[in-house]
Amino acid sequence: MPNGRLPIVDATQLPEPWRRLLRPGESLPDALGRPQRLPRFFFEVPSWDVAREVELAPNFHLWEFLNVDLREAELARTFPRYVPCAVALLAAHLAVVRQAVGTTVHLAANGGYRTPGHALTRYASPHCWGTAANVVRIGDTWLETREAIEETAARIKTLLPAVHVRPYGHGPGETDDHLHIDLGYVEVCPHGFASGA
């Protein structure tokens, strides 16, 4: 890692098993059938130790966005791992929340980046872009009641008016046991790369 930075890769150049899993630049329909183009540029994470050490933004380390269970594709649970470059934007937004609340912000397992091959992926989700987080706890407050979710959502919408926060509820596009925050389907083309296919 030159200069302490994570290597950036064009996922279209990765070995075939990774290309098949990440589907860089391919279209994935969202819940309403609208096509969304999957990310093409990724940070390469060589080990869990590096994921624990790399701070993407104040108080947010890379590992927090890679913490998954067995529903993630087996290849994506090995190293090296690949996470979309847009995850740094999500971390910066969460750092604003962390500063405002003055305490820790905890993400769920599977609450950060998920590959298109994750068992929970049925259609395009900002989680596949590395731009969504499922927050389960802020400080000592678990976000599992209507009151806790709605109060926290209102505060976050004031802090970050451009983010999407899912409303409380039990139906599609709602949440009842965490707070879902996302930046939408953000495509990032790092310096030194061409954005065209």
C-alpha positions as CSV (number, residue, x, y, z in Angstrom):
1,M,0.0,0.0,0.0
2,P,2.0,3.0,-1.2
3,N,1.6,6.1,1.0
4,G,-0.6,4.0,3.4
5,R,-3.5,4.1,0.9
6,L,-5.5,1.1,-0.3
7,P,-4.9,0.0,-3.8
8,I,-7.7,0.9,-6.2
9,V,-8.7,-1.6,-8.9
10,D,-10.9,-1.6,-11.9
11,A,-13.0,-4.6,-11.2
12,T,-13.4,-5.4,-14.9
13,Q,-9.7,-6.4,-14.7
14,L,-10.1,-8.8,-11.8
15,P,-10.0,-12.6,-12.2
16,E,-13.2,-14.1,-13.6
17,P,-14.7,-15.4,-10.3
18,W,-14.5,-11.9,-8.9
19,R,-16.0,-10.4,-12.0
20,R,-18.9,-12.9,-11.9
21,L,-19.6,-12.0,-8.3
22,L,-19.1,-8.2,-8.4
23,R,-20.6,-7.7,-11.9
24,P,-18.7,-4.4,-12.5
25,G,-20.6,-2.0,-14.7
26,E,-23.5,-4.3,-15.2
27,S,-27.1,-3.2,-14.8
28,L,-29.1,-4.4,-11.8
29,P,-32.8,-3.4,-11.6
30,D,-34.0,-1.7,-8.4
31,A,-37.3,-2.6,-6.6
32,L,-39.2,-0.5,-9.2
33,G,-37.5,-2.1,-12.2
34,R,-35.2,0.9,-12.9
35,P,-31.7,-0.2,-14.1
36,Q,-28.8,0.8,-11.9
37,R,-25.2,0.4,-13.0
38,L,-23.1,-1.6,-10.5
39,P,-19.8,0.0,-9.3
40,R,-16.6,-0.6,-11.3
41,F,-13.9,0.8,-9.1
42,F,-13.0,-0.8,-5.8
43,F,-10.6,-0.6,-2.9
44,E,-8.6,-3.8,-2.6
45,V,-8.4,-4.9,1.0
46,P,-5.6,-7.4,1.5
47,S,-6.4,-8.6,5.0
48,W,-8.6,-8.3,8.0
49,D,-5.7,-6.5,9.9
50,V,-5.6,-3.9,7.2
51,A,-9.4,-3.5,7.3
52,R,-9.2,-2.9,11.1
53,E,-6.4,-0.4,10.7
54,V,-7.7,1.8,7.8
55,E,-9.8,4.7,9.0
56,L,-12.0,5.8,6.2
57,A,-13.3,8.8,8.1
58,P,-13.0,9.9,11.8
59,N,-14.3,7.1,14.0
60,F,-15.1,4.8,11.1
61,H,-12.8,2.0,10.1
62,L,-13.1,-0.1,7.0
63,W,-13.8,-3.3,8.8
64,E,-17.2,-1.9,10.0
65,F,-18.4,-1.8,6.4
66,L,-17.1,-5.4,5.6
67,N,-18.6,-7.2,8.6
68,V,-20.8,-9.9,7.1
69,D,-22.2,-13.3,8.0
70,L,-22.6,-16.5,6.0
71,R,-25.3,-15.0,3.7
72,E,-22.5,-13.2,1.9
73,A,-21.0,-15.1,-1.0
74,E,-18.1,-17.3,0.1
75,L,-15.6,-15.6,-2.2
76,A,-16.4,-12.2,-0.7
77,R,-15.6,-13.6,2.8
78,T,-12.0,-14.3,1.8
79,F,-9.0,-11.9,1.2
80,P,-8.3,-10.0,-0.7
81,R,-11.7,-8.4,-0.5
82,Y,-13.0,-5.6,-2.7
83,V,-15.3,-2.7,-1.6
84,P,-16.6,0.0,-3.8
85,C,-14.7,3.3,-3.6
86,A,-17.9,5.1,-2.7
87,V,-17.7,3.5,0.8
88,A,-15.5,6.5,1.7
89,L,-18.4,8.9,1.0
90,L,-20.7,6.9,3.3
91,A,-18.0,6.9,6.0
92,A,-17.7,10.7,5.8
93,H,-21.5,11.1,6.1
94,L,-21.6,8.8,9.1
95,A,-18.7,10.7,10.7
96,V,-20.9,13.8,10.6
97,V,-23.6,11.8,12.5
98,R,-21.0,10.5,15.0
99,Q,-19.8,14.1,15.7
100,A,-23.3,15.4,16.2
101,V,-24.4,12.6,18.6
102,G,-21.1,12.6,20.5
103,T,-21.0,8.8,20.9
104,T,-20.4,5.6,18.9
105,V,-22.5,4.6,15.9
106,H,-22.8,0.9,15.4
107,L,-23.5,-0.9,12.1
108,A,-25.2,-4.3,11.8
109,A,-23.4,-7.3,10.4
110,N,-24.4,-7.1,6.7
111,G,-25.2,-3.5,7.4
112,G,-22.6,-2.0,5.2
113,Y,-21.3,-3.2,1.9
114,R,-22.9,-6.3,0.4
115,T,-22.0,-7.8,-3.0
116,P,-24.6,-8.5,-5.6
117,G,-24.1,-12.2,-4.7
118,H,-25.3,-11.7,-1.1
119,A,-28.3,-13.8,-0.2
120,L,-30.3,-10.7,0.8
121,T,-29.7,-9.1,-2.7
122,R,-32.9,-9.5,-4.7
123,Y,-32.6,-6.2,-6.6
124,A,-30.4,-3.2,-6.6
125,S,-29.7,-1.9,-3.2
126,P,-27.3,1.0,-2.3
127,H,-25.6,-1.6,0.0
128,C,-24.1,-3.1,-3.3
129,W,-22.6,0.3,-4.0
130,G,-21.1,0.7,-0.5
131,T,-23.4,3.7,0.0
132,A,-25.8,2.3,2.6
133,A,-25.6,1.6,6.3
134,N,-27.9,-0.2,8.7
135,V,-27.3,1.5,12.1
136,V,-28.4,-0.7,15.0
137,R,-27.3,1.3,17.9
138,I,-26.1,4.8,18.8
139,G,-24.3,4.9,22.1
140,D,-26.4,2.8,24.4
141,T,-29.6,3.3,22.4
142,W,-30.7,0.4,20.4
143,L,-32.7,1.4,17.3
144,E,-35.4,-1.2,17.5
145,T,-38.5,0.8,18.5
146,R,-40.6,3.2,16.5
147,E,-39.7,6.1,18.8
148,A,-35.9,5.5,18.7
149,I,-35.9,5.0,14.9
150,E,-38.1,8.0,14.1
151,E,-36.3,10.4,16.5
152,T,-32.9,9.4,15.1
153,A,-34.1,9.6,11.5
154,A,-35.4,13.1,12.1
155,R,-32.1,14.2,13.5
156,I,-30.1,12.7,10.7
157,K,-32.4,14.2,8.0
158,T,-31.6,17.6,9.6
159,L,-27.9,17.0,9.7
160,L,-27.7,15.4,6.2
161,P,-30.7,16.5,4.1
162,A,-29.4,14.7,1.0
163,V,-29.4,11.2,2.4
164,H,-32.3,8.8,2.3
165,V,-33.5,7.4,5.6
166,R,-36.0,4.6,5.4
167,P,-39.2,5.2,7.5
168,Y,-40.3,3.0,10.4
169,G,-42.6,0.2,9.3
170,H,-42.9,-3.5,8.5
171,G,-43.3,-3.3,4.7
172,P,-41.0,-3.0,1.7
173,G,-38.8,0.1,1.9
174,E,-39.4,0.4,5.6
175,T,-37.5,-0.8,8.7
176,D,-38.4,-1.8,12.2
177,D,-35.1,-3.0,13.8
178,H,-32.5,-0.6,12.6
179,L,-32.0,2.7,10.9
180,H,-31.2,2.5,7.2
181,I,-29.3,5.4,5.8
182,D,-28.2,5.6,2.1
183,L,-26.7,8.0,-0.4
184,G,-28.3,6.3,-3.4
185,Y,-26.5,4.6,-6.3
186,V,-23.2,6.6,-6.4
187,E,-20.7,5.8,-9.1
188,V,-17.1,6.9,-8.4
189,C,-14.3,7.2,-10.9
190,P,-11.0,7.7,-9.0
191,H,-8.3,9.9,-10.5
192,G,-6.1,8.0,-12.9
193,F,-8.9,5.9,-14.3
194,A,-11.2,6.3,-17.3
195,S,-14.9,6.3,-16.6
196,G,-15.9,4.7,-19.9
197,A,-16.2,0.9,-20.3
